[in-house]
Amino acid sequence: MAVTVQVTTLRRLRKAHDLTAAEAAAKAGISEGYWLELEAGQRLGMPGKLQQIADAFELEYYDVVLIVRKSWELAQRRAERNGDGGSNK
């Protein structure tokens, strides 16, 4: 059963569950590096991986898409402020 999401970024989701990045990645069945790239907004993620996160944290798929998108948007804004243009993996 999916729960209502109350977090806005992947990092906040992880911290709400009191997990390290390695623990969150293991819970979702993805690599820690992939998790960290998603959390840092360096990639938007593949649908299958996002579904794994949704399943692991009992969230709706679309909520995870929104969370990852928010992380990505924040990273883009930081990059623009810093003048490096950001990334778009």
N, C-alpha and C positions, 0 to 999 in steps of 0.2 A: 504494500500500500504506500503510495507516494504521500509525502508530507508537504505542507505549505512552506515555501522557501522564504526566509527572512534575511538573507544575506545578499550582498550586491557584487562581491568579487570572490574568485576562487580561494584567495588567501583567507578571506573572512569565513568562508565555508569550512576550510581546513581548521582554522583556529576555533570555530564554534564547536568542532568535534574534538578539540584538544589533541590534534595530531601533528606530527612532524610531516614535512613534505614526503619523506620516504614512506611513512606509515599511510598517508592518504593515497599515495600512488599504489602501494601494495594492496590496499583495500579495494581500489578501483581496477586492479589488474593491469596497470600501465607502468611504464618505467618512471623512475623519479625524474629523469631529465625531461621527459615529455610533460609530466605534471608541472615542473618548474617553468618550462617554456609557456605553458598555458597560463599559469599563475602570474607570470611576468608580462603577459600580453604579447609575447613574441610569436604566437601562432593562434589561429582560431580553432584548430582541432578538426579531426576527422569524425564524421557522424558516429561510427562504431565506437570510437574511444569516448565520445561524449555520452553515448548510451551506457557504457560501462560505468562512468562516473555517476550518472543518474541512478542506475541500478544499485550501486554500492552505497550511495547516500540516501536512497529511497526518495528521490526527487523525480519530477516529471522531466522528460528529455528537453522540452522547450525551456524550462527553467534553467537547466544547465547551459543551454545555448546562450540564453540571456546573460548568465553569470560570466561565462567565458568572453562574450562580446564586450561586456562592461570592462573586464580586465584589459582587453585589447584596446578599447577606446581610451582608457586612462593612460595606457602606455604610449599611445599615439600622441595624446595631448602633452605628456611629459617630453616626448621626443621633439615635438614642435617647439615647445618652450626652450628646449636646450639647443635647438637649431640643427638637429641631426636628421630630421625628416621621418624618423620612425622606420619600422619594418612592416612587411605585410606577407608573412609566410602563409 
